[in-house]
Amino acid sequence: MLVLARKKGQSIMIGGDIKIVVAEVTGETVRLGIEAPPRLEIFREEIYRLLQEENTQAVTGIEEARRLLKKGGKKNT
């Protein structure tokens, strides 16, 4: 992990098209501004992990439904 010290108004660049700016520092809270191409999805980590978990559950549910349909289809023939 790269750790950088930045002050309010300073920024870092990731590649040539992502800019992260320190917008505000209040106590232990840092507000960041992110400039990135619209094609990139940006999430807070806890939201990203929740989306991953929901996607995994959805895929598992679809696979289970397919398995049950196959079982049911064999019984009806």
C-alpha positions in Angstrom: 0.0 0.0 0.0 1.3 3.4 -0.9 0.7 6.0 1.9 0.9 9.7 1.0 0.6 12.8 3.1 -1.6 15.5 1.5 -3.1 18.8 2.8 -6.5 20.3 2.0 -6.6 21.3 -1.7 -3.7 18.9 -2.7 -4.3 16.0 -4.9 -2.9 12.7 -6.2 -3.1 11.3 -9.7 -3.8 7.6 -10.6 -2.8 6.9 -14.1 -3.5 9.8 -16.4 -7.3 10.1 -15.9 -8.1 9.7 -12.2 -7.5 12.6 -9.8 -8.2 12.4 -6.0 -8.4 15.8 -4.2 -8.4 16.4 -0.5 -11.5 18.6 -0.2 -11.8 19.0 3.5 -10.2 17.8 6.8 -12.3 18.0 9.9 -11.0 16.2 13.0 -10.5 12.6 12.0 -12.7 12.9 8.9 -11.3 13.5 5.4 -13.5 14.4 2.5 -12.2 13.4 -0.9 -13.2 14.6 -4.3 -12.7 12.1 -7.2 -12.4 13.1 -10.8 -12.6 10.0 -13.0 -14.0 9.0 -16.4 -17.8 8.3 -16.3 -17.1 4.7 -17.4 -15.5 4.0 -14.0 -17.8 3.0 -11.2 -16.7 4.4 -7.8 -18.1 3.0 -4.5 -17.4 3.3 -0.8 -15.8 0.0 0.2 -18.7 -1.1 2.4 -21.2 -0.5 -0.5 -18.9 -2.4 -2.9 -18.7 -5.4 -0.6 -22.4 -5.4 -0.1 -23.0 -5.4 -3.9 -20.5 -8.3 -4.3 -22.3 -10.3 -1.6 -25.7 -9.6 -3.2 -24.4 -10.6 -6.7 -23.0 -13.8 -5.3 -26.3 -14.6 -3.6 -28.2 -13.8 -6.8 -26.0 -16.1 -8.9 -26.3 -18.9 -6.3 -30.1 -18.5 -6.4 -30.1 -18.8 -10.2 -27.9 -21.8 -10.1 -30.2 -23.4 -7.5 -33.3 -22.6 -9.6 -31.7 -24.2 -12.6 -30.8 -27.3 -10.7 -34.3 -27.6 -9.4 -35.8 -27.1 -12.8 -33.6 -29.8 -14.2 -34.6 -32.2 -11.5 -38.3 -31.4 -12.0 -38.0 -31.7 -15.8 -36.6 -35.2 -15.6 -39.5 -36.3 -13.3 -42.1 -35.1 -15.8 -40.7 -37.0 -18.8 
